[in-house]
Amino acid sequence: MDHNVLVGHLAGHLASILTMAAYLLKDILWLRLLTILSCFAGIAFNYFVPATPLYSVIYWNLLFAAINIVQIAIIIKERTGIHFTDEEKELHETLFKNFAPFEFMKLMRVGKWLEAKQGETLATEKQPINAVMLIYNGLVGVETNGKQVAKLKDGNFIGEVSFITGGAATATVRALMPTRYISWPKEAIKQLLNRNPSMRFAMQAMLSTDLSKKLMRRAPSFHGKIDLDAILKKPDK
């Protein structure tokens, strides 16, 4: 077999292997990098193996590679231009450590920092709740049927059950002291997570862990109100 043809066949196999590997990756940057390499391997295959080079296929591969190169440049620019405040940096290094910096930046862009006064109600039992909230600094009480069943502090979420299930608030949440928190509109965060699968998986894991810990601390009578297994198995819409 001619040396060039052998190289072409090897390049063809390499192109398929790189494409398969790219489909297994979650990080879009590495996916695009492998796609570019696959395009160039495909170019080598279509140049050396056929009796005459398949220039139409080669040109399409060059176009695909060029598109991915431009997209990579955009991604790198986004990732290197990230600047967090001290509060955001603290959250990213602790609670959101499984998020890539650019992912966390996207999440913070759709959120809003708010301050609740003592006695202010953040969620009302059996009423719609339009946001997912994270306590940054403060203390809130969780009430069911007018009775306080738990207290939540820094690092706890509010409204995560409603966000996961799409239902109303399962309890009333009231600030027991001035509380600083982040609020994410449910629709905005759903759209963001649907566009970014790796973020969705990381957020689901974080909310599930937070919910499990809270259920373990709450009164036994409250456990029956929430079927944790059903929540965690609920398919994404």
C-alpha positions as CSV (number, residue, x, y, z in Angstrom):
1,M,0.0,0.0,0.0
2,D,1.3,3.5,-0.9
3,H,2.7,5.4,2.1
4,N,0.4,8.4,1.5
5,V,-2.7,6.1,1.3
6,L,-1.7,4.4,4.5
7,V,-1.3,7.8,6.2
8,G,-4.7,8.8,4.8
9,H,-6.4,5.6,6.2
10,L,-4.8,6.2,9.6
11,A,-6.0,9.8,9.5
12,G,-9.5,8.6,8.7
13,H,-9.6,6.3,11.7
14,L,-8.1,9.1,13.9
15,A,-10.8,11.5,12.7
16,S,-13.5,9.1,13.9
17,I,-11.8,8.4,17.2
18,L,-11.4,12.2,17.9
19,T,-15.1,12.8,17.0
20,M,-16.2,10.0,19.3
21,A,-14.0,11.4,22.1
22,A,-15.4,14.9,21.6
23,Y,-19.0,13.7,22.0
24,L,-18.0,12.3,25.4
25,L,-16.7,15.6,26.8
26,K,-18.7,18.0,28.8
27,D,-16.4,21.0,28.5
28,I,-17.3,22.8,25.3
29,L,-13.7,24.2,24.9
30,W,-12.2,20.7,24.8
31,L,-15.0,19.4,22.6
32,R,-14.3,22.1,20.0
33,L,-10.5,21.5,20.2
34,L,-11.0,17.8,19.4
35,T,-13.5,18.7,16.7
36,I,-10.8,20.8,15.0
37,L,-8.3,18.0,15.1
38,S,-10.9,15.6,13.7
39,C,-11.5,18.1,10.8
40,F,-7.8,18.2,9.9
41,A,-7.6,14.4,10.2
42,G,-10.6,14.2,7.9
43,I,-8.9,16.5,5.4
44,A,-5.9,14.2,5.3
45,F,-8.1,11.2,4.7
46,N,-10.0,12.9,1.8
47,Y,-6.8,14.1,0.2
48,F,-4.7,11.0,0.3
49,V,-7.1,8.0,0.1
50,P,-9.4,8.7,-2.9
51,A,-7.9,8.4,-6.4
52,T,-8.3,12.2,-6.6
53,P,-8.7,14.5,-3.6
54,L,-12.3,15.2,-2.6
55,Y,-11.9,18.9,-2.5
56,S,-15.6,19.6,-1.7
57,V,-15.3,17.5,1.5
58,I,-12.0,19.1,2.3
59,Y,-13.4,22.6,2.0
60,W,-16.3,21.8,4.2
61,N,-13.9,20.4,6.9
62,L,-11.9,23.6,6.6
63,L,-15.0,25.7,7.1
64,F,-16.0,23.6,10.2
65,A,-12.5,24.0,11.6
66,A,-12.6,27.7,11.1
67,I,-16.0,28.1,12.8
68,N,-14.7,26.1,15.8
69,I,-11.5,28.2,15.9
70,V,-13.5,31.4,16.1
71,Q,-15.7,29.9,18.8
72,I,-12.7,28.8,20.8
73,A,-11.3,32.4,20.6
74,I,-14.6,33.7,22.0
75,I,-14.7,31.1,24.8
76,I,-11.1,31.9,25.8
77,K,-11.8,35.6,25.8
78,E,-14.9,35.0,28.1
79,R,-12.9,32.8,30.5
80,T,-9.9,35.1,30.8
81,G,-12.0,38.2,31.3
82,I,-13.7,36.9,34.5
83,H,-13.5,39.1,37.6
84,F,-15.3,38.2,40.8
85,T,-16.1,40.4,43.8
86,D,-14.9,39.2,47.2
87,E,-18.3,37.7,47.9
88,E,-18.5,35.9,44.6
89,K,-15.0,34.6,45.0
90,E,-15.9,33.2,48.4
91,L,-19.0,31.5,47.0
92,H,-17.1,30.0,44.0
93,E,-14.3,28.7,46.2
94,T,-16.7,27.0,48.6
95,L,-20.3,26.2,47.6
96,F,-19.9,26.5,43.8
97,K,-16.4,24.9,43.6
98,N,-17.8,22.3,41.0
99,F,-18.6,25.2,38.6
100,A,-16.0,26.4,36.1
101,P,-15.3,30.1,36.7
102,F,-17.1,31.1,33.5
103,E,-20.1,29.0,34.4
104,F,-20.3,30.6,37.8
105,M,-20.0,34.0,36.2
106,K,-23.0,33.2,34.0
107,L,-25.0,32.1,37.0
108,M,-24.2,35.3,38.9
109,R,-25.3,37.4,36.0
110,V,-28.9,36.2,36.2
111,G,-29.0,36.5,40.0
112,K,-29.6,39.6,42.2
113,W,-28.2,40.4,45.6
114,L,-30.9,41.4,48.0
115,E,-31.3,42.2,51.7
116,A,-34.2,41.0,53.8
117,K,-35.2,42.8,57.0
118,Q,-35.9,41.0,60.2
119,G,-39.5,39.6,60.0
120,E,-39.6,39.8,56.2
121,T,-41.2,36.8,54.5
122,L,-39.2,35.3,51.6
123,A,-41.6,32.4,50.8
124,T,-45.2,31.5,51.8
125,E,-46.3,28.0,52.3
126,K,-48.5,26.6,49.5
127,Q,-48.1,29.8,47.5
128,P,-46.2,30.2,44.2
129,I,-42.5,31.1,44.6
130,N,-40.8,32.6,41.5
131,A,-37.2,32.4,42.6
132,V,-34.5,30.2,44.0
133,M,-32.6,31.9,46.8
134,L,-29.3,31.3,48.5
135,I,-28.5,32.8,52.0
136,Y,-25.2,34.5,52.0
137,N,-25.2,36.0,55.5
138,G,-28.1,35.8,58.0
139,L,-30.7,33.5,59.5
140,V,-34.2,32.5,58.5
141,G,-36.9,30.4,60.1
142,V,-38.9,27.7,58.3
143,E,-42.5,27.3,59.3
144,T,-45.2,24.8,58.4
145,N,-48.7,25.1,59.6
146,G,-47.7,28.2,61.5
147,K,-45.0,26.3,63.5
148,Q,-41.3,26.8,63.1
149,V,-39.6,23.5,62.2
150,A,-36.1,24.6,61.2
151,K,-33.7,27.4,60.8
152,L,-31.5,28.1,57.8
153,K,-28.3,30.0,57.7
154,D,-25.4,30.9,55.4
155,G,-25.1,28.5,52.4
156,N,-28.6,27.2,52.5
157,F,-31.0,27.4,49.6
158,I,-34.7,28.6,49.8
159,G,-37.2,27.5,47.2
160,E,-35.2,24.6,45.8
161,V,-38.1,22.1,46.2
162,S,-40.4,24.4,44.2
163,F,-37.7,24.8,41.6
164,I,-37.1,21.1,41.2
165,T,-40.8,20.0,41.2
166,G,-42.4,23.1,39.7
167,G,-44.9,23.3,42.6
168,A,-45.7,25.9,45.2
169,A,-43.5,26.6,48.3
170,T,-43.5,23.7,50.8
171,A,-43.1,26.1,53.8
172,T,-43.1,29.7,54.9
173,V,-39.6,31.2,55.2
174,R,-39.1,34.3,57.3
175,A,-36.0,36.3,58.1
176,L,-35.1,36.1,61.8
177,M,-32.4,38.8,61.4
178,P,-31.2,41.0,58.6
179,T,-30.3,38.5,55.9
180,R,-28.3,39.1,52.7
181,Y,-29.1,36.6,50.0
182,I,-29.0,36.0,46.2
183,S,-32.2,35.5,44.3
184,W,-32.4,33.8,40.9
185,P,-35.6,34.1,38.9
186,K,-36.8,30.5,38.2
187,E,-37.4,31.0,34.5
188,A,-34.0,32.7,34.0
189,I,-32.1,30.0,35.8
190,K,-33.9,27.2,34.0
191,Q,-33.1,28.7,30.6
192,L,-29.4,29.1,31.6
193,L,-29.1,25.5,32.9
194,N,-30.9,24.1,29.8
195,R,-28.3,25.8,27.6
196,N,-25.4,24.5,29.8
197,P,-25.7,20.8,30.6
198,S,-22.6,20.7,32.8
199,M,-24.0,23.5,34.9
200,R,-27.4,21.8,35.2
201,F,-25.8,18.6,36.5
202,A,-23.7,20.6,39.0
203,M,-26.7,22.6,40.2
204,Q,-28.9,19.5,40.6
205,A,-26.2,17.8,42.7
206,M,-25.8,20.9,44.9
207,L,-29.6,21.4,45.4
208,S,-30.1,17.7,46.1
209,T,-27.3,17.7,48.7
210,D,-28.7,20.8,50.4
211,L,-32.2,19.4,50.4
212,S,-31.1,16.1,51.9
213,K,-29.2,17.8,54.7
214,K,-32.2,20.0,55.5
215,L,-34.6,17.1,55.6
216,M,-32.3,15.3,58.1
217,R,-32.5,18.2,60.4
218,R,-36.2,18.9,60.3
219,A,-39.0,17.5,62.4
220,P,-40.1,14.0,61.4
221,S,-43.6,15.2,60.7
222,F,-42.2,17.4,57.9
223,H,-40.4,14.5,56.2
224,G,-43.7,13.0,55.1
225,K,-44.5,16.1,53.1
226,I,-41.7,15.6,50.7
227,D,-40.8,12.5,48.8
228,L,-37.1,13.1,48.3
229,D,-36.6,10.0,46.0
230,A,-39.4,11.2,43.8
231,I,-37.9,14.7,43.6
232,L,-34.4,13.5,42.7
233,K,-35.7,11.1,40.1
234,K,-38.1,13.7,38.5
235,P,-37.0,14.1,34.8
236,D,-36.1,17.6,33.5
237,K,-38.7,19.3,31.5
